[in-house]
Amino acid sequence: MPKRVYLTLPDALYKDLERWADLQGRPIANLANYLVERAVEQAKERGELPLEQGK
């Protein structure tokens, strides 16, 4: 089941994210979700986030 996360961003970061989402024709939340997923995948690949065991 999907979980919800709320973020508070500095104005400058929000504006950059908004501009990026507009350029891609998608909502800010959708772009933020994609970026978080990508960051977690990359952290796993680099060994910064160990793979889950025994769940």
N, CA, C and O atoms as a Maestro MAE file, in Angstrom:
{
 s_m_m2io_version
 :::
 2.0.0
}

f_m_ct {
 s_m_title
 :::
 protein
 m_atom[220] {
  # First column is atom index #
  i_m_mmod_type
  r_m_x_coord
  r_m_y_coord
  r_m_z_coord
  i_m_residue_number
  s_m_chain_name
  s_m_pdb_residue_name
  s_m_pdb_atom_name
  i_m_atomic_number
  :::
  1 25 0.845 -1.175 0.000 1 A "MET " " N  " 7
  2 3 0.000 0.000 0.000 1 A "MET " " CA " 6
  3 2 0.898 1.248 0.000 1 A "MET " " C  " 6
  4 15 1.827 1.342 0.802 1 A "MET " " O  " 8
  5 25 0.626 2.180 -0.877 2 A "PRO " " N  " 7
  6 3 1.426 3.412 -0.933 2 A "PRO " " CA " 6
  7 2 1.321 4.207 0.370 2 A "PRO " " C  " 6
  8 15 0.286 4.211 1.036 2 A "PRO " " O  " 8
  9 25 2.405 4.866 0.705 3 A "LYS " " N  " 7
  10 3 2.446 5.730 1.891 3 A "LYS " " CA " 6
  11 2 2.640 7.169 1.446 3 A "LYS " " C  " 6
  12 15 3.221 7.431 0.393 3 A "LYS " " O  " 8
  13 25 2.155 8.088 2.247 4 A "ARG " " N  " 7
  14 3 2.240 9.513 1.951 4 A "ARG " " CA " 6
  15 2 3.351 10.142 2.785 4 A "ARG " " C  " 6
  16 15 3.517 9.827 3.963 4 A "ARG " " O  " 8
  17 25 4.107 11.035 2.154 5 A "VAL " " N  " 7
  18 3 5.171 11.770 2.834 5 A "VAL " " CA " 6
  19 2 4.964 13.252 2.536 5 A "VAL " " C  " 6
  20 15 4.679 13.625 1.398 5 A "VAL " " O  " 8
  21 25 5.105 14.086 3.546 6 A "TYR " " N  " 7
  22 3 4.963 15.529 3.367 6 A "TYR " " CA " 6
  23 2 6.332 16.178 3.509 6 A "TYR " " C  " 6
  24 15 7.086 15.849 4.424 6 A "TYR " " O  " 8
  25 25 6.652 17.088 2.617 7 A "LEU " " N  " 7
  26 3 7.946 17.759 2.620 7 A "LEU " " CA " 6
  27 2 7.771 19.264 2.752 7 A "LEU " " C  " 6
  28 15 6.796 19.836 2.265 7 A "LEU " " O  " 8
  29 25 8.714 19.885 3.406 8 A "THR " " N  " 7
  30 3 8.805 21.335 3.429 8 A "THR " " CA " 6
  31 2 10.096 21.688 2.717 8 A "THR " " C  " 6
  32 15 11.178 21.273 3.133 8 A "THR " " O  " 8
  33 25 9.980 22.459 1.637 9 A "LEU " " N  " 7
  34 3 11.139 22.791 0.809 9 A "LEU " " CA " 6
  35 2 11.436 24.281 0.866 9 A "LEU " " C  " 6
  36 15 10.523 25.096 0.992 9 A "LEU " " O  " 8
  37 25 12.714 24.636 0.772 10 A "PRO " " N  " 7
  38 3 13.048 26.055 0.643 10 A "PRO " " CA " 6
  39 2 12.426 26.608 -0.646 10 A "PRO " " C  " 6
  40 15 12.257 25.878 -1.623 10 A "PRO " " O  " 8
  41 25 12.092 27.886 -0.641 11 A "ASP " " N  " 7
  42 3 11.438 28.503 -1.799 11 A "ASP " " CA " 6
  43 2 12.207 28.284 -3.098 11 A "ASP " " C  " 6
  44 15 11.611 27.950 -4.122 11 A "ASP " " O  " 8
  45 25 13.515 28.468 -3.063 12 A "ALA " " N  " 7
  46 3 14.318 28.344 -4.283 12 A "ALA " " CA " 6
  47 2 14.262 26.920 -4.833 12 A "ALA " " C  " 6
  48 15 14.167 26.726 -6.045 12 A "ALA " " O  " 8
  49 25 14.319 25.931 -3.954 13 A "LEU " " N  " 7
  50 3 14.251 24.539 -4.397 13 A "LEU " " CA " 6
  51 2 12.876 24.234 -4.981 13 A "LEU " " C  " 6
  52 15 12.765 23.562 -6.007 13 A "LEU " " O  " 8
  53 25 11.831 24.731 -4.324 14 A "TYR " " N  " 7
  54 3 10.474 24.522 -4.828 14 A "TYR " " CA " 6
  55 2 10.312 25.129 -6.224 14 A "TYR " " C  " 6
  56 15 9.727 24.509 -7.112 14 A "TYR " " O  " 8
  57 25 10.829 26.330 -6.408 15 A "LYS " " N  " 7
  58 3 10.711 26.991 -7.715 15 A "LYS " " CA " 6
  59 2 11.442 26.203 -8.798 15 A "LYS " " C  " 6
  60 15 10.938 26.062 -9.912 15 A "LYS " " O  " 8
  61 25 12.630 25.690 -8.472 16 A "ASP " " N  " 7
  62 3 13.365 24.865 -9.433 16 A "ASP " " CA " 6
  63 2 12.592 23.594 -9.763 16 A "ASP " " C  " 6
  64 15 12.496 23.207 -10.928 16 A "ASP " " O  " 8
  65 25 12.046 22.950 -8.748 17 A "LEU " " N  " 7
  66 3 11.275 21.726 -8.946 17 A "LEU " " CA " 6
  67 2 10.024 22.011 -9.777 17 A "LEU " " C  " 6
  68 15 9.656 21.225 -10.650 17 A "LEU " " O  " 8
  69 25 9.383 23.132 -9.497 18 A "GLU " " N  " 7
  70 3 8.183 23.537 -10.239 18 A "GLU " " CA " 6
  71 2 8.518 23.778 -11.715 18 A "GLU " " C  " 6
  72 15 7.783 23.351 -12.606 18 A "GLU " " O  " 8
  73 25 9.624 24.458 -11.957 19 A "ARG " " N  " 7
  74 3 10.041 24.746 -13.334 19 A "ARG " " CA " 6
  75 2 10.368 23.451 -14.076 19 A "ARG " " C  " 6
  76 15 9.989 23.283 -15.236 19 A "ARG " " O  " 8
  77 25 11.067 22.543 -13.411 20 A "TRP " " N  " 7
  78 3 11.440 21.259 -13.998 20 A "TRP " " CA " 6
  79 2 10.188 20.440 -14.331 20 A "TRP " " C  " 6
  80 15 10.087 19.870 -15.418 20 A "TRP " " O  " 8
  81 25 9.242 20.386 -13.397 21 A "ALA " " N  " 7
  82 3 7.997 19.652 -13.627 21 A "ALA " " CA " 6
  83 2 7.219 20.261 -14.794 21 A "ALA " " C  " 6
  84 15 6.672 19.532 -15.621 21 A "ALA " " O  " 8
  85 25 7.168 21.588 -14.863 22 A "ASP " " N  " 7
  86 3 6.479 22.263 -15.969 22 A "ASP " " CA " 6
  87 2 7.111 21.909 -17.309 22 A "ASP " " C  " 6
  88 15 6.411 21.663 -18.291 22 A "ASP " " O  " 8
  89 25 8.439 21.887 -17.341 23 A "LEU " " N  " 7
  90 3 9.139 21.544 -18.584 23 A "LEU " " CA " 6
  91 2 8.817 20.125 -19.040 23 A "LEU " " C  " 6
  92 15 8.803 19.838 -20.237 23 A "LEU " " O  " 8
  93 25 8.558 19.244 -18.079 24 A "GLN " " N  " 7
  94 3 8.235 17.854 -18.405 24 A "GLN " " CA " 6
  95 2 6.734 17.623 -18.542 24 A "GLN " " C  " 6
  96 15 6.305 16.528 -18.904 24 A "GLN " " O  " 8
  97 25 5.940 18.644 -18.256 25 A "GLY " " N  " 7
  98 3 4.492 18.516 -18.385 25 A "GLY " " CA " 6
  99 2 3.876 17.578 -17.366 25 A "GLY " " C  " 6
  100 15 2.937 16.843 -17.673 25 A "GLY " " O  " 8
  101 25 4.406 17.604 -16.156 26 A "ARG " " N  " 7
  102 3 3.867 16.736 -15.109 26 A "ARG " " CA " 6
  103 2 3.732 17.506 -13.806 26 A "ARG " " C  " 6
  104 15 4.354 18.554 -13.631 26 A "ARG " " O  " 8
  105 25 2.915 16.983 -12.885 27 A "PRO " " N  " 7
  106 3 2.764 17.642 -11.586 27 A "PRO " " CA " 6
  107 2 4.062 17.570 -10.773 27 A "PRO " " C  " 6
  108 15 4.869 16.659 -10.953 27 A "PRO " " O  " 8
  109 25 4.245 18.534 -9.886 28 A "ILE " " N  " 7
  110 3 5.433 18.563 -9.031 28 A "ILE " " CA " 6
  111 2 5.526 17.282 -8.200 28 A "ILE " " C  " 6
  112 15 6.607 16.708 -8.075 28 A "ILE " " O  " 8
  113 25 4.417 16.832 -7.639 29 A "ALA " " N  " 7
  114 3 4.432 15.635 -6.790 29 A "ALA " " CA " 6
  115 2 4.903 14.414 -7.567 29 A "ALA " " C  " 6
  116 15 5.619 13.571 -7.026 29 A "ALA " " O  " 8
  117 25 4.507 14.315 -8.824 30 A "ASN " " N  " 7
  118 3 4.918 13.191 -9.657 30 A "ASN " " CA " 6
  119 2 6.420 13.223 -9.902 30 A "ASN " " C  " 6
  120 15 7.081 12.189 -9.821 30 A "ASN " " O  " 8
  121 25 6.961 14.391 -10.198 31 A "LEU " " N  " 7
  122 3 8.404 14.526 -10.402 31 A "LEU " " CA " 6
  123 2 9.149 14.230 -9.105 31 A "LEU " " C  " 6
  124 15 10.162 13.531 -9.123 31 A "LEU " " O  " 8
  125 25 8.666 14.748 -7.986 32 A "ALA " " N  " 7
  126 3 9.316 14.503 -6.696 32 A "ALA " " CA " 6
  127 2 9.325 13.009 -6.373 32 A "ALA " " C  " 6
  128 15 10.328 12.491 -5.884 32 A "ALA " " O  " 8
  129 25 8.228 12.319 -6.640 33 A "ASN " " N  " 7
  130 3 8.153 10.877 -6.419 33 A "ASN " " CA " 6
  131 2 9.209 10.159 -7.254 33 A "ASN " " C  " 6
  132 15 9.924 9.293 -6.748 33 A "ASN " " O  " 8
  133 25 9.304 10.514 -8.518 34 A "TYR " " N  " 7
  134 3 10.296 9.905 -9.410 34 A "TYR " " CA " 6
  135 2 11.714 10.140 -8.885 34 A "TYR " " C  " 6
  136 15 12.530 9.218 -8.863 34 A "TYR " " O  " 8
  137 25 12.002 11.362 -8.467 35 A "LEU " " N  " 7
  138 3 13.348 11.695 -7.992 35 A "LEU " " CA " 6
  139 2 13.698 10.946 -6.708 35 A "LEU " " C  " 6
  140 15 14.837 10.508 -6.541 35 A "LEU " " O  " 8
  141 25 12.738 10.796 -5.804 36 A "VAL " " N  " 7
  142 3 12.987 10.049 -4.569 36 A "VAL " " CA " 6
  143 2 13.226 8.577 -4.890 36 A "VAL " " C  " 6
  144 15 14.155 7.972 -4.354 36 A "VAL " " O  " 8
  145 25 12.402 7.996 -5.756 37 A "GLU " " N  " 7
  146 3 12.598 6.594 -6.151 37 A "GLU " " CA " 6
  147 2 13.983 6.392 -6.746 37 A "GLU " " C  " 6
  148 15 14.681 5.435 -6.408 37 A "GLU " " O  " 8
  149 25 14.373 7.293 -7.627 38 A "ARG " " N  " 7
  150 3 15.683 7.202 -8.274 38 A "ARG " " CA " 6
  151 2 16.818 7.313 -7.256 38 A "ARG " " C  " 6
  152 15 17.794 6.566 -7.328 38 A "ARG " " O  " 8
  153 25 16.694 8.230 -6.324 39 A "ALA " " N  " 7
  154 3 17.732 8.417 -5.302 39 A "ALA " " CA " 6
  155 2 17.880 7.169 -4.431 39 A "ALA " " C  " 6
  156 15 18.999 6.782 -4.093 39 A "ALA " " O  " 8
  157 25 16.772 6.542 -4.070 40 A "VAL " " N  " 7
  158 3 16.822 5.332 -3.244 40 A "VAL " " CA " 6
  159 2 17.458 4.185 -4.033 40 A "VAL " " C  " 6
  160 15 18.293 3.457 -3.496 40 A "VAL " " O  " 8
  161 25 17.074 4.019 -5.293 41 A "GLU " " N  " 7
  162 3 17.674 2.975 -6.135 41 A "GLU " " CA " 6
  163 2 19.182 3.176 -6.253 41 A "GLU " " C  " 6
  164 15 19.946 2.216 -6.148 41 A "GLU " " O  " 8
  165 25 19.611 4.413 -6.469 42 A "GLN " " N  " 7
  166 3 21.040 4.703 -6.593 42 A "GLN " " CA " 6
  167 2 21.771 4.448 -5.278 42 A "GLN " " C  " 6
  168 15 22.898 3.953 -5.290 42 A "GLN " " O  " 8
  169 25 21.155 4.773 -4.157 43 A "ALA " " N  " 7
  170 3 21.775 4.517 -2.851 43 A "ALA " " CA " 6
  171 2 21.971 3.017 -2.637 43 A "ALA " " C  " 6
  172 15 22.991 2.592 -2.095 43 A "ALA " " O  " 8
  173 25 20.995 2.220 -3.063 44 A "LYS " " N  " 7
  174 3 21.124 0.761 -2.959 44 A "LYS " " CA " 6
  175 2 22.260 0.262 -3.842 44 A "LYS " " C  " 6
  176 15 23.066 -0.564 -3.414 44 A "LYS " " O  " 8
  177 25 22.326 0.764 -5.077 45 A "GLU " " N  " 7
  178 3 23.369 0.343 -6.015 45 A "GLU " " CA " 6
  179 2 24.763 0.673 -5.492 45 A "GLU " " C  " 6
  180 15 25.699 -0.098 -5.704 45 A "GLU " " O  " 8
  181 25 24.911 1.802 -4.815 46 A "ARG " " N  " 7
  182 3 26.212 2.234 -4.289 46 A "ARG " " CA " 6
  183 2 26.528 1.602 -2.937 46 A "ARG " " C  " 6
  184 15 27.624 1.787 -2.407 46 A "ARG " " O  " 8
  185 25 25.582 0.864 -2.379 47 A "GLY " " N  " 7
  186 3 25.793 0.227 -1.085 47 A "GLY " " CA " 6
  187 2 25.561 1.150 0.096 47 A "GLY " " C  " 6
  188 15 25.873 0.788 1.231 47 A "GLY " " O  " 8
  189 25 25.023 2.325 -0.146 48 A "GLU " " N  " 7
  190 3 24.732 3.266 0.941 48 A "GLU " " CA " 6
  191 2 23.494 2.853 1.723 48 A "GLU " " C  " 6
  192 15 23.322 3.233 2.882 48 A "GLU " " O  " 8
  193 25 22.630 2.068 1.076 49 A "LEU " " N  " 7
  194 3 21.413 1.567 1.707 49 A "LEU " " CA " 6
  195 2 21.388 0.062 1.487 49 A "LEU " " C  " 6
  196 15 21.101 -0.397 0.381 49 A "LEU " " O  " 8
  197 25 21.684 -0.710 2.528 50 A "PRO " " N  " 7
  198 3 21.694 -2.166 2.371 50 A "PRO " " CA " 6
  199 2 20.317 -2.680 1.953 50 A "PRO " " C  " 6
  200 15 19.289 -2.111 2.320 50 A "PRO " " O  " 8
  201 25 20.318 -3.753 1.187 51 A "LEU " " N  " 7
  202 3 19.066 -4.382 0.788 51 A "LEU " " CA " 6
  203 2 18.377 -4.953 2.022 51 A "LEU " " C  " 6
  204 15 19.034 -5.418 2.953 51 A "LEU " " O  " 8
  205 25 17.043 -4.913 2.019 52 A "GLU " " N  " 7
  206 3 16.267 -5.428 3.142 52 A "GLU " " CA " 6
  207 2 16.411 -6.937 3.217 52 A "GLU " " C  " 6
  208 15 16.477 -7.608 2.188 52 A "GLU " " O  " 8
  209 25 16.461 -7.474 4.431 53 A "GLN " " N  " 7
  210 3 16.563 -8.920 4.609 53 A "GLN " " CA " 6
  211 2 15.416 -9.426 5.467 53 A "GLN " " C  " 6
  212 15 15.000 -8.768 6.421 53 A "GLN " " O  " 8
  213 25 14.907 -10.606 5.115 54 A "GLY " " N  " 7
  214 3 13.963 -11.322 5.954 54 A "GLY " " CA " 6
  215 2 12.592 -10.723 6.149 54 A "GLY " " C  " 6
  216 15 11.989 -10.916 7.204 54 A "GLY " " O  " 8
  217 25 12.073 -9.999 5.163 55 A "LYS " " N  " 7
  218 3 10.712 -9.472 5.309 55 A "LYS " " CA " 6
  219 2 9.767 -10.239 4.479 55 A "LYS " " C  " 6
  220 15 8.572 -9.942 4.470 55 A "LYS " " O  " 8
  :::
 }
 m_bond[219] {
  # First column is bond index #
  i_m_from
  i_m_to
  i_m_order
  :::
  1 1 2 1
  2 2 3 1
  3 3 4 2
  4 3 5 1
  5 5 6 1
  6 6 7 1
  7 7 8 2
  8 7 9 1
  9 9 10 1
  10 10 11 1
  11 11 12 2
  12 11 13 1
  13 13 14 1
  14 14 15 1
  15 15 16 2
  16 15 17 1
  17 17 18 1
  18 18 19 1
  19 19 20 2
  20 19 21 1
  21 21 22 1
  22 22 23 1
  23 23 24 2
  24 23 25 1
  25 25 26 1
  26 26 27 1
  27 27 28 2
  28 27 29 1
  29 29 30 1
  30 30 31 1
  31 31 32 2
  32 31 33 1
  33 33 34 1
  34 34 35 1
  35 35 36 2
  36 35 37 1
  37 37 38 1
  38 38 39 1
  39 39 40 2
  40 39 41 1
  41 41 42 1
  42 42 43 1
  43 43 44 2
  44 43 45 1
  45 45 46 1
  46 46 47 1
  47 47 48 2
  48 47 49 1
  49 49 50 1
  50 50 51 1
  51 51 52 2
  52 51 53 1
  53 53 54 1
  54 54 55 1
  55 55 56 2
  56 55 57 1
  57 57 58 1
  58 58 59 1
  59 59 60 2
  60 59 61 1
  61 61 62 1
  62 62 63 1
  63 63 64 2
  64 63 65 1
  65 65 66 1
  66 66 67 1
  67 67 68 2
  68 67 69 1
  69 69 70 1
  70 70 71 1
  71 71 72 2
  72 71 73 1
  73 73 74 1
  74 74 75 1
  75 75 76 2
  76 75 77 1
  77 77 78 1
  78 78 79 1
  79 79 80 2
  80 79 81 1
  81 81 82 1
  82 82 83 1
  83 83 84 2
  84 83 85 1
  85 85 86 1
  86 86 87 1
  87 87 88 2
  88 87 89 1
  89 89 90 1
  90 90 91 1
  91 91 92 2
  92 91 93 1
  93 93 94 1
  94 94 95 1
  95 95 96 2
  96 95 97 1
  97 97 98 1
  98 98 99 1
  99 99 100 2
  100 99 101 1
  101 101 102 1
  102 102 103 1
  103 103 104 2
  104 103 105 1
  105 105 106 1
  106 106 107 1
  107 107 108 2
  108 107 109 1
  109 109 110 1
  110 110 111 1
  111 111 112 2
  112 111 113 1
  113 113 114 1
  114 114 115 1
  115 115 116 2
  116 115 117 1
  117 117 118 1
  118 118 119 1
  119 119 120 2
  120 119 121 1
  121 121 122 1
  122 122 123 1
  123 123 124 2
  124 123 125 1
  125 125 126 1
  126 126 127 1
  127 127 128 2
  128 127 129 1
  129 129 130 1
  130 130 131 1
  131 131 132 2
  132 131 133 1
  133 133 134 1
  134 134 135 1
  135 135 136 2
  136 135 137 1
  137 137 138 1
  138 138 139 1
  139 139 140 2
  140 139 141 1
  141 141 142 1
  142 142 143 1
  143 143 144 2
  144 143 145 1
  145 145 146 1
  146 146 147 1
  147 147 148 2
  148 147 149 1
  149 149 150 1
  150 150 151 1
  151 151 152 2
  152 151 153 1
  153 153 154 1
  154 154 155 1
  155 155 156 2
  156 155 157 1
  157 157 158 1
  158 158 159 1
  159 159 160 2
  160 159 161 1
  161 161 162 1
  162 162 163 1
  163 163 164 2
  164 163 165 1
  165 165 166 1
  166 166 167 1
  167 167 168 2
  168 167 169 1
  169 169 170 1
  170 170 171 1
  171 171 172 2
  172 171 173 1
  173 173 174 1
  174 174 175 1
  175 175 176 2
  176 175 177 1
  177 177 178 1
  178 178 179 1
  179 179 180 2
  180 179 181 1
  181 181 182 1
  182 182 183 1
  183 183 184 2
  184 183 185 1
  185 185 186 1
  186 186 187 1
  187 187 188 2
  188 187 189 1
  189 189 190 1
  190 190 191 1
  191 191 192 2
  192 191 193 1
  193 193 194 1
  194 194 195 1
  195 195 196 2
  196 195 197 1
  197 197 198 1
  198 198 199 1
  199 199 200 2
  200 199 201 1
  201 201 202 1
  202 202 203 1
  203 203 204 2
  204 203 205 1
  205 205 206 1
  206 206 207 1
  207 207 208 2
  208 207 209 1
  209 209 210 1
  210 210 211 1
  211 211 212 2
  212 211 213 1
  213 213 214 1
  214 214 215 1
  215 215 216 2
  216 215 217 1
  217 217 218 1
  218 218 219 1
  219 219 220 2
  :::
 }
}
